[in-house]
């Protein structure tokens, strides 16, 4: 139960950094009041105003690259995610990560290692199990439909689907060897499941 504008609402799905792209059935949060989010929230300021284990699903579409400390954010998302809850993160791949002036970083296939206890050199103390990793060459269709003509969008989608097919046959090989050969990838998606072990403090 979350108190929002003096009303209590039952919602266990959270959409971080919604901008104008709100998701139905989610609590949509953003820092910009002009975007009219359900809840105004500066994601760089921790802790968030939610109880432990509040959400079964958290999405963050192209948000983490704008924030100051992604590992602290991941620890906070672990706190508010229910056991076995799902965290879906979409961020720019490093090969295209710095084409936006407000991006602080790009991401790589190595990102999940920081949440894997078996990799002691990288492990941050926050345990997430990686369920899926996916590279996307032509991402964010909701923006592409605004910036491209219908013909351009059609051909970009076709080309992107072909490139994605090869890339996701082995994302690690693509990310390490040939991602720049196709102009870089706009997005890498991580689907994490919250492990049962509490994050270290």
Buried (B, 14 or more C-beta within 10 A) or exposed (E): EBEEEEEEEEBBBBBBBBBEBBBEEBBBBBBEEEBEBBBEBEBEEEEBEBEEBBBBBBBBBBBBBBBEEBEBBBBBBBBBBBEEBBBBBBBBBBBBBBEEEEBBBBBBBEBBBBBBEEEEEEBBBBBBBBEEBBBBBBBBBEEBEEEBEEEEBEEBBEEBEEBBEBBBEEBEEBBEEEBEEBEBBBBBBBBBBBBEEEBEE
